Amino acid sequence: MTFKDGILEGVQYTPATHMGGGISPSLVILHDTASSLSEGSAADYLQDNDAKVSVHFVIELNGKLRQLVPINRRANHAGASSYHGRKGCNNFSIGIELVNPGKMRAAGANGITWFGATVENDQPYTVEIAETPEHGRGMWMHYPEAQLDTLIWLLRLLFAECETLQDIRAHWYVSPGRKVDTNPLFPMEQIRSHILGRDDPAEDEANRVSQPASLNELVITSSNGDTLNMRRWPSFNPNVIAKIPDGTPVPVLRRGTFDGRDWLQVFYAGQEGWIVASYADPVTYALPR
């Protein structure tokens, strides 16, 4: 199977009413529909709705796939979002919706959806309480094997056919604090590792647009008595790897500007990470007389 004019041949295609102009996608964003589990319900809504939202693909619980927007056209799926300094992810991403009830409240061993439906903790679908800093605590439904199989198949095809694609992320990653999909039971890192087969592509991008620091350059963190977040990549996506105490001297490895903000790659507690440059003061040494 292949894509022709952005449409996957052999798959049901029902064009969405609300789609934008051409894009060159570099990112895949995965979503939960937070909807009824009935086949076609979410896809029909995303095809035409008053909220003007849309998505490229919908994967049903049984693995059935439906395309709504060509992969070279903009879909309205991410909303207010940012990926490693690039805002407005709809302009450079492919959206894939997985039919899933989203965050539920517990009712014994079962889950109650935001729209009042009960999802029983029984085959073919199981639910479980889970909690993460990004998702909070809730009852969540596992993703069926057939659905994940189709997702992996689709991702393989997308990355084989679309040379501009670089990464796969969940909606919560590009809209932290605003969205919680995909849910915490989703095997994101396993899928990213399986499809990408390499380290996080943000590392290559950060190195490409930054420059090595001067030899033996040091700064002192300056965060008004608070700790300073050290991040794996120079972005405000959820990627904090350490908290540096105020007033700590750290060596600078690289410098770069990302989304109009200056960042420093520093070394702290045995790790390399990025801090916002405005929260670091240069260290000066007085020459001996």
Secondary structure, 3 states (H helix, E strand, C coil): CCEECCEECCCEECCCCCEEEECCCCEEEEEECCCCCCCCHHHHHHHCCCCCCCCCEEECCCCCEEECCCCCEEECCCCCCEECCEECHHHCEEEEEECCCCCEEEECCEEECCCCCEECCECCECEEEEEECCCEEEEEECCCHHHHHHHHHHHHHHHHHCCCCCEEEEHHHHCCCCCCCCCCCCCHHHHHHHHHCCCCHHHHHHHHHEEECCCCCEEEECCCCCCEEEECCCCCCCCEEEEECCCCEEEEEEEEEECCEEEEEEEECCEEEEEEHHHEEECCCCCCC
